Amino acid sequence: MTSPAVRFTVDGLVGEITLDRPANRNSMTPELLDAFAAAVAAARAAHELRCVIITGTGACFSAGADFKSVLQRDGAGPPRAPHELSFAMYQPFLGVLDLEVPVIGALNGHAVGGGFGLALCCDLRIAARGARYGANFARLGLHPGMAISYLLPRLVGVARAAEMLFTGALIDGETAERIGLASSAHAADEVLPRARELARAIAANAPTAVRETKRSLYRGLGWDPRAAAYAEAFAQAESLATADAAEGIAALLEKREPRFTGR
């Protein structure tokens, strides 16, 4: 029997969700997505929790989509439109938004694409100095998904978000800390201990006050990432059908620079 793709554990008042497919860079395979949804459901059902940490094993927090697998999720039931298939890919990670307690992303390693989106869904992020973070969709001929074009400018400002999204460039952990994307950056082996320290500090406070404060914080921002992710899914599905997307993905798999034609 293989180990679960995602583990959920509890230590006192703090829950931990750990992506555990390091050999596949914790990519968004159907197995991992299903296991992640189950872990989030378990965390929601553990009413004693006061904070949740999300982390990964290996060199990656999550590398996002598995380009050797499926890029859109189908399931049982009637056929769905392309944008619905794109949105379904992100729904398990978007489940983090339903957690009422603070969520800390312990970004042990690289977080790219949909994995970067998962990091943005956390309330706080602890970065690894040597890791790389960002949304490289433009370099793949794709429109961003998982509300990244909505979340990123709200966290780092429009100009920095525009540069990251338009270039598809990745930033390191120290830069993530400097621009406010991460609360702090540490050596990779110090990321999870720091996240646990922060989680314990949160858990020591009055739980009702913290939950209500989180609710008020996002209400004041007019926060609706799930609706933004659904809107993005239309553009992402359209871009996925282009020749440029086919070229971008092929170039990634072949480890070469893409040659885009605008078609």
C-alpha positions in Angstrom: 0.0 0.0 0.0 1.4 3.4 -1.0 1.4 6.3 1.4 -1.2 9.0 0.9 -0.4 11.8 -1.5 -1.5 14.3 1.1 -1.2 13.8 4.8 -3.3 15.6 7.5 -2.0 15.5 11.0 -2.9 17.4 14.2 -0.5 18.6 16.9 -2.5 20.1 19.8 -4.4 23.1 18.3 -2.6 23.2 15.0 -3.3 21.1 11.9 -0.8 20.3 9.2 -1.6 19.4 5.6 1.5 18.0 3.8 1.7 17.4 0.1 3.8 14.2 -0.1 4.6 13.4 -3.7 8.2 14.8 -3.9 9.2 12.6 -6.8 6.5 14.3 -8.9 7.2 17.8 -7.4 3.9 17.7 -5.6 2.2 18.4 -8.9 -1.6 18.7 -9.4 -2.2 15.1 -10.4 -5.8 13.7 -9.9 -4.4 11.6 -7.0 -2.9 14.6 -5.2 -5.9 16.8 -5.8 -8.4 14.3 -4.5 -6.2 13.7 -1.4 -5.8 17.4 -0.8 -9.6 17.9 -0.9 -10.0 15.2 1.7 -7.3 16.7 3.9 -9.0 20.1 3.8 -12.4 18.5 4.6 -10.7 16.8 7.6 -9.2 20.1 8.8 -12.6 21.8 8.5 -14.2 19.0 10.6 -11.6 19.3 13.3 -13.3 22.1 15.2 -10.7 22.3 17.9 -8.1 23.6 15.5 -7.0 27.2 15.8 -4.5 27.3 12.9 -3.6 25.2 9.9 -0.2 24.9 8.1 0.1 23.8 4.5 3.5 22.5 3.4 5.2 20.0 1.1 8.0 17.5 1.1 11.1 17.6 -1.1 12.4 20.5 -3.2 8.9 21.7 -4.1 6.0 23.1 -2.3 4.0 22.4 -5.5 5.1 22.7 -9.1 1.5 23.2 -10.2 0.0 21.3 -13.1 1.5 18.0 -14.2 2.1 18.7 -17.9 2.7 15.0 -18.5 -0.8 14.3 -17.1 -4.1 16.2 -17.4 -4.5 20.0 -17.5 -8.2 20.0 -17.1 -10.3 17.8 -14.8 -13.3 15.9 -15.9 -15.4 13.7 -13.7 -18.6 11.7 -13.4 -21.8 13.2 -14.9 -22.6 15.0 -18.1 -19.9 16.6 -20.3 -18.8 20.0 -19.1 -17.7 23.1 -21.0 -13.9 23.8 -21.3 -14.0 26.6 -18.7 -15.7 24.2 -16.2 -12.9 21.7 -16.8 -10.3 24.3 -16.2 -12.0 25.5 -13.0 -12.4 22.0 -11.7 -8.6 21.6 -11.8 -8.3 24.3 -9.1 -11.3 23.6 -6.9 -9.5 21.3 -4.5 -6.8 23.9 -3.8 -9.4 26.7 -3.6 -11.0 24.7 -0.7 -8.3 26.4 1.5 -10.5 29.5 1.3 -13.2 27.7 3.3 -11.0 27.2 6.3 -12.2 29.6 9.1 -8.9 29.6 11.0 -5.7 31.2 9.8 -3.8 29.2 7.3 0.0 29.5 7.0 1.8 28.4 3.8 5.1 26.9 4.9 6.7 27.1 1.4 9.5 24.6 1.8 10.5 24.8 -1.8 9.5 26.0 -5.3 5.8 27.1 -5.8 5.0 27.6 -9.4 1.7 28.0 -11.4 -1.1 26.4 -9.6 1.2 25.6 -6.7 1.9 29.4 -6.5 -1.9 29.9 -6.5 -2.2 27.6 -3.5 0.4 29.6 -1.7 -1.6 32.8 -2.4 -4.7 31.3 -0.9 -3.0 31.0 2.4 -3.3 33.9 4.9 0.4 34.0 5.6 3.4 32.6 3.8 6.9 31.6 5.0 9.3 31.4 2.1 12.5 29.4 1.6 15.4 31.7 0.5 16.7 29.5 -2.3 13.3 28.5 -3.7 11.5 30.1 -6.7 8.0 31.4 -6.7 5.7 32.7 -9.4 3.2 32.3 -12.1 4.9 31.3 -15.4 1.7 30.9 -17.4 2.6 33.5 -20.0 5.8 31.5 -20.8 3.5 28.5 -21.5 1.1 30.4 -23.7 -1.6 30.2 -21.0 -3.8 32.6 -19.1 -3.4 32.3 -15.3 -5.8 30.3 -13.3 -6.8 29.8 -9.6 -7.5 33.6 -9.1 -3.7 34.4 -9.4 -4.4 37.6 -11.4 -6.8 38.6 -8.7 -4.8 37.7 -5.6 -1.3 38.7 -6.6 -1.9 42.4 -7.1 -3.7 42.6 -3.8 -0.7 41.2 -2.1 2.2 42.9 -3.8 0.6 45.8 -5.8 -0.4 46.1 -9.4 3.1 47.1 -10.8 4.9 44.1 -9.3 2.1 41.7 -10.1 2.0 42.9 -13.7 5.8 42.4 -14.1 5.6 38.9 -12.6 2.5 37.9 -14.7 3.6 39.5 -18.0 7.1 38.1 -17.9 6.3 34.8 -16.2 9.5 35.3 -14.2 10.0 33.6 -10.9 11.4 35.3 -7.8 13.4 33.9 -4.9 12.4 33.7 -1.3 14.3 36.9 -0.2 12.5 38.9 -2.9 9.2 37.4 -1.8 9.9 38.7 1.7 11.0 42.1 0.4 7.9 42.8 -1.7 5.5 41.5 1.0 4.5 38.3 -0.6 6.0 36.3 2.3 6.1 37.3 5.9 9.7 36.1 6.2 12.3 34.0 4.3 14.5 31.4 5.9 16.8 28.5 5.0 14.6 25.6 3.6 15.0 23.5 6.7 13.9 26.4 8.9 10.7 27.1 7.1 8.4 24.6 8.8 9.8 25.2 12.3 9.1 29.0 11.8 5.6 28.2 10.5 4.9 26.1 13.5 6.2 28.8 15.9 3.9 31.3 14.2 1.0 28.8 14.3 1.5 28.3 18.0 1.4 32.1 18.6 -1.8 32.3 16.7 -3.3 29.3 18.5 -2.5 30.8 21.9 -5.0 33.6 21.2 -8.8 33.6 21.7 -10.1 31.4 18.9 -13.4 33.2 18.4 -11.7 36.6 18.2 -9.1 35.3 15.7 -11.7 33.7 13.4 -13.9 36.8 13.5 -10.9 39.0 12.8 -10.0 36.8 9.7 -13.6 37.1 8.5 -13.6 40.9 9.0 -10.2 41.3 7.4 -11.4 39.8 4.1 -14.9 41.2 4.2 -13.3 44.7 4.3 -11.3 43.8 1.2 -14.3 42.7 -0.8 -12.5 39.3 -1.0 -13.9 36.8 -3.6 -11.1 34.7 -5.1 -13.4 31.8 -6.0 -15.5 34.0 -8.3 -12.3 35.4 -9.8 -10.9 31.9 -10.4 -14.2 31.0 -12.2 -13.9 34.1 -14.4 -10.3 33.3 -15.1 -11.2 29.8 -16.2 -12.9 31.1 -19.4 -9.7 32.9 -20.5 -7.5 30.0 -19.5 -9.6 27.4 -21.4 -9.5 29.7 -24.5 -5.8 30.1 -24.3 -5.3 26.3 -23.8 -6.8 25.7 -27.2 -4.2 27.9 -29.0 -1.2 26.8 -30.9 0.9 28.9 -28.6 -0.1 26.9 -25.6 0.8 23.7 -27.4 4.2 25.2 -28.3 4.7 26.5 -24.7 4.0 23.2 -23.1 6.1 21.3 -25.7 9.0 23.6 -25.0 8.7 23.1 -21.3 8.8 19.3 -21.6 11.6 19.5 -24.2 13.5 22.0 -22.0 13.9 24.6 -24.7 12.8 28.2 -25.3 9.3 28.5 -26.8 8.7 30.0 -30.3 5.3 31.8 -30.1 3.4 32.9 -33.2 0.3 34.5 -31.7 -1.9 31.8 -32.9 
